[in-house]
Protein backbone atom coordinates (compact mmCIF):
# COMPACT_ATOMS: atom_id res chain seq x y z
CA UNK A 1 0.00 0.00 0.00
CA UNK A 2 2.87 2.39 0.70
CA UNK A 3 4.52 1.48 -2.62
CA UNK A 4 2.34 3.68 -4.83
CA UNK A 5 0.94 7.14 -4.12
CA UNK A 6 -2.84 7.37 -4.19
CA UNK A 7 -4.46 9.80 -6.58
CA UNK A 8 -6.74 12.22 -4.79
CA UNK A 9 -9.16 12.58 -7.68
CA UNK A 10 -7.93 15.97 -8.89
CA UNK A 11 -4.65 15.03 -10.54
CA UNK A 12 -2.71 15.23 -7.28
CA UNK A 13 -1.19 11.78 -7.63
CA UNK A 14 2.36 11.72 -8.97
CA UNK A 15 2.74 10.23 -12.45
CA UNK A 16 4.28 6.81 -12.29
CA UNK A 17 7.08 5.56 -14.49
CA UNK A 18 7.06 6.90 -18.00
CA UNK A 19 3.49 8.20 -18.27
CA UNK A 20 3.42 11.19 -20.68
CA UNK A 21 2.33 14.34 -18.85
CA UNK A 22 1.84 18.04 -19.50
CA UNK A 23 1.77 20.18 -16.38
CA UNK A 24 0.84 23.87 -16.33
CA UNK A 25 3.34 25.50 -13.98
CA UNK A 26 1.99 29.05 -14.45
CA UNK A 27 -0.57 30.95 -16.52
CA UNK A 28 -0.68 34.73 -17.01
CA UNK A 29 -1.79 37.62 -19.17
CA UNK A 30 1.24 39.07 -20.98
CA UNK A 31 -0.61 41.75 -22.93
CA UNK A 32 -4.19 43.02 -22.99
CA UNK A 33 -5.66 45.83 -25.04
CA UNK A 34 -9.26 46.86 -25.64
CA UNK A 35 -10.26 49.84 -27.74
CA UNK A 36 -13.66 51.45 -28.14
CA UNK A 37 -12.54 54.26 -30.48
CA UNK A 38 -15.97 55.62 -31.43
CA UNK A 39 -17.68 55.62 -28.03
CA UNK A 40 -20.29 56.71 -27.15
CA UNK A 41 -21.57 56.66 -30.75
CA UNK A 42 -20.54 52.99 -31.14
CA UNK A 43 -22.73 52.03 -28.16
CA UNK A 44 -25.94 53.32 -29.71
CA UNK A 45 -28.32 50.70 -31.11
CA UNK A 46 -27.69 49.95 -34.79
CA UNK A 47 -30.40 49.07 -37.27
CA UNK A 48 -30.02 46.28 -39.76
CA UNK A 49 -27.16 43.86 -39.93
CA UNK A 50 -25.08 42.88 -36.90
CA UNK A 51 -21.37 43.59 -36.67
CA UNK A 52 -18.78 41.78 -38.74
CA UNK A 53 -16.34 40.16 -36.32
CA UNK A 54 -12.79 39.30 -37.36
CA UNK A 55 -10.48 37.22 -35.19
CA UNK A 56 -6.89 36.12 -35.71
CA UNK A 57 -5.17 33.43 -33.66
CA UNK A 58 -1.45 32.87 -33.28
CA UNK A 59 0.56 30.47 -31.12
CA UNK A 60 4.22 30.96 -30.24
CA UNK A 61 6.44 28.90 -27.99
CA UNK A 62 9.87 29.21 -26.48
CA UNK A 63 11.84 26.43 -24.81
CA UNK A 64 12.97 27.48 -21.34
CA UNK A 65 14.73 24.28 -20.27
CA UNK A 66 14.91 20.64 -21.32
CA UNK A 67 11.34 20.02 -20.15
CA UNK A 68 9.79 23.51 -19.77
CA UNK A 69 8.19 25.66 -22.45
CA UNK A 70 6.53 29.06 -22.45
CA UNK A 71 3.54 29.03 -24.80
CA UNK A 72 1.77 32.21 -25.90
CA UNK A 73 -1.75 32.25 -27.30
CA UNK A 74 -2.47 35.55 -29.03
CA UNK A 75 -6.04 36.50 -29.93
CA UNK A 76 -6.64 39.68 -31.93
CA UNK A 77 -9.91 40.90 -33.30
CA UNK A 78 -12.38 43.61 -33.99
CA UNK A 79 -16.05 44.22 -34.67
CA UNK A 80 -17.15 46.56 -37.44
CA UNK A 81 -20.44 47.82 -38.79
CA UNK A 82 -20.17 49.31 -42.30
CA UNK A 83 -16.37 49.67 -41.91
CA UNK A 84 -16.76 51.59 -38.64
CA UNK A 85 -14.88 49.94 -35.78
CA UNK A 86 -17.10 49.23 -32.79
CA UNK A 87 -14.30 47.70 -30.76
CA UNK A 88 -10.91 46.04 -31.14
CA UNK A 89 -9.04 43.76 -28.77
CA UNK A 90 -5.73 41.99 -28.40
CA UNK A 91 -4.76 39.54 -25.69
CA UNK A 92 -1.62 37.48 -25.29
CA UNK A 93 -2.24 34.82 -22.69
CA UNK A 94 0.68 32.58 -21.82
CA UNK A 95 1.66 29.64 -19.72
CA UNK A 96 4.73 27.75 -18.66
CA UNK A 97 4.33 24.03 -19.23
CA UNK A 98 6.45 21.07 -18.19
CA UNK A 99 6.41 18.13 -20.59
CA UNK A 100 7.57 14.82 -19.20
CA UNK A 101 7.99 11.44 -20.90
CA UNK A 102 6.77 12.66 -24.28
CA UNK A 103 8.58 11.15 -27.29
CA UNK A 104 10.90 13.65 -28.97
CA UNK A 105 8.93 13.60 -32.23
CA UNK A 106 5.73 14.50 -30.32
CA UNK A 107 7.06 17.41 -28.26
CA UNK A 108 6.52 20.07 -30.94
CA UNK A 109 2.89 19.07 -31.64
CA UNK A 110 2.19 18.79 -27.89
CA UNK A 111 3.57 22.28 -27.26
CA UNK A 112 1.80 23.85 -30.25
CA UNK A 113 -1.56 22.01 -29.95
CA UNK A 114 -2.20 20.77 -26.42
CA UNK A 115 -0.73 23.71 -24.51
CA UNK A 116 -2.76 26.39 -26.34
CA UNK A 117 -5.81 24.14 -26.02
CA UNK A 118 -5.34 24.37 -22.24
CA UNK A 119 -4.86 28.17 -22.37
CA UNK A 120 -7.80 28.93 -24.67
CA UNK A 121 -10.70 28.90 -22.17
CA UNK A 122 -8.92 31.47 -20.00
CA UNK A 123 -8.04 33.75 -22.94
CA UNK A 124 -11.60 33.42 -24.23
CA UNK A 125 -12.99 34.56 -20.87
CA UNK A 126 -10.61 37.55 -20.77
CA UNK A 127 -11.85 38.66 -24.21
CA UNK A 128 -15.52 38.18 -23.22
CA UNK A 129 -15.08 40.27 -20.09
CA UNK A 130 -13.09 43.02 -21.83
CA UNK A 131 -15.76 43.35 -24.52
CA UNK A 132 -18.53 43.36 -21.89
CA UNK A 133 -16.66 45.96 -19.82
CA UNK A 134 -16.39 48.05 -22.99
CA UNK A 135 -20.19 48.34 -23.09
CA UNK A 136 -21.02 45.55 -25.53
CA UNK A 137 -22.50 42.09 -25.08
CA UNK A 138 -19.70 39.63 -24.20
CA UNK A 139 -17.94 38.09 -27.19
CA UNK A 140 -17.56 34.35 -26.72
CA UNK A 141 -15.07 33.14 -29.29
CA UNK A 142 -15.95 29.80 -30.88
CA UNK A 143 -13.67 26.85 -30.07
CA UNK A 144 -10.44 26.82 -32.07
CA UNK A 145 -9.17 23.82 -34.02
CA UNK A 146 -5.56 23.87 -32.83
CA UNK A 147 -4.76 20.70 -34.81
CA UNK A 148 -5.90 22.41 -38.02
CA UNK A 149 -4.02 25.59 -37.09
CA UNK A 150 -0.87 23.54 -36.44
CA UNK A 151 -1.15 21.68 -39.75
CA UNK A 152 -1.68 24.95 -41.64
CA UNK A 153 1.38 26.49 -40.00
CA UNK A 154 3.50 23.42 -40.82
CA UNK A 155 2.40 23.52 -44.48
CA UNK A 156 3.26 27.23 -44.68
CA UNK A 157 6.67 26.63 -43.11
CA UNK A 158 7.43 23.71 -45.42
CA UNK A 159 6.53 25.91 -48.38
CA UNK A 160 8.91 28.57 -47.15
CA UNK A 161 11.59 25.93 -46.42
CA UNK A 162 12.06 27.47 -42.97
CA UNK A 163 12.86 25.67 -39.71
CA UNK A 164 10.02 24.59 -37.42
CA UNK A 165 8.95 27.22 -34.94
CA UNK A 166 9.43 26.22 -31.35
ABEGO torsion letter per residue (X at the ends): XAABBBBAGAGABBBBEABBBBBBABBBBABBBBBBAAOAAAABBBBEBBBBBBBBBBBBBBBABAABBBBBBBBBBBBBBGGBBABBBBBBBBBBBBBBGBBAAAAAAAAAAAAAAAAAAAAAAAAAAAAAAAGBBBBBBBBBBAAAAAAAAAAAAAAAGBBBBX
